[in-house]
Amino acid sequence: MSSLFSPLTLRGVTFRNRIGVSPMCMYSATDGIPNAWHMVHLGSRAVGGAGMVMAEMTGVVPEARITPGCCGLWKDSQIEAWRPIANFIEAQGAVPAIQLAHAGRKSGYCIPFEGTGPLPDDQPWDRIAPSAVKFSETSPMPREMNAYDVGAMVRAFRDAAGRALAAGFRVVEIHGAHGYLVHQFLSPISNQRTDEYGGSFENRIRFCVEIADAIRTVWPERLPLLLRISATDWVDGGWTADETVELARILHNHGVDMVDCSSGGATPDAQIPAEPGFQVQFAERVRQEAGMPSAAVGLITEPAQAEAIIAEGRADMVLLAREYLRDPHWPLRAAKELGAEITPPRQYGRAW
């Protein structure tokens, strides 16, 4: 039996296989509201056999978005737009998931296929960060968060999780990677605070832990909570893989059920050795050393490669991104190559 196509259960949710669609920004929403593009984009991956389909990085407040075209869950009217998407994903046998985030100092940029760089001055954007430190020389200077800002953002994550539940999602992921706000608190590169949210490891993880605790006050015990993390900054003096393992151990006691292990994003000059499966090592360490289920991401493209990751116990799930843009029905192809049983949608049955 294929390990990749074996079921996985987290809390009260069973995934039909170990293949997930990684959250990928589409930059196609209006006022944070998804539309027909998101229905087709996400729905086609559910039709294609994924075990979990995760919606893109979704802002918990308007200023949390990378661009004005990014999705949101900061107001109740957005729930109604997400609900049919989540329902369709679930109706196809996949688990609907959503990633909640704040871009911090990386927020307020032009939609990539419409322009470059930060939004112009006539489109003001309140960029916040743990410290007033630019991402790069050409990046805008963010505003250092005060105590009220920190508390407000924790509540914003909590409230967005409540809306995700109302919309029909069965998994929520906290985005703590790629140089966005939660990651900015974790990394000494971007966090130069001297209060209880900066300095020591315990202080730098406090914001992340508080978000997990707050989400768990509204997110049912039966449903899984995930964290995406940049397991290393790939630079001296940055966040490290050892710290990732320790944070995973801690979050296991704060209601987090799986760590989705990516890397990088804290600084523009990191030397990242990108090659097939280059980040699997981090998922393996979290699984083995922290005793926490993990997901592997990063240049996973071939069925045999994904099968080996699961079969060898290096991760509990694989999440694909760009390969899913090329092939929305990747699991159907993988099942054929691996000799695994998979049931296509009944509408497609005559092709089998």
Secondary structure, 3 states (H helix, E strand, C coil): CCCCCCCEEECCEEECCCEEECCCCCCCCECCECCHHHHHHHHHHHHCCCCEEEEEEEECCHHHCCCCCCEECCCCHHHHHHHHHHHHHHHCCCEEEEEEECCHHHCCECCCCCCCCECCCCCCCCCEECCCCCCCCCCCCCEECCHHHHHHHHHHHHHHHHHHHHHCCCEEEEEECCCCHHHHHHCCCCCCCCCCCCCCHHHHCHHHHHHHHHHHCCCCCCCCEEEEEECCCCCCCCCCHHHHHHHHHHHHHHCCCEEEEECCCCCCCCCCCCCCCCCHHHHHHHHHHCCCCEEEECCCCCHHHHHHHHHCCCCCEEEECHHHHHCCCHHHHHHHHHCCCCCCCHHHHHHC
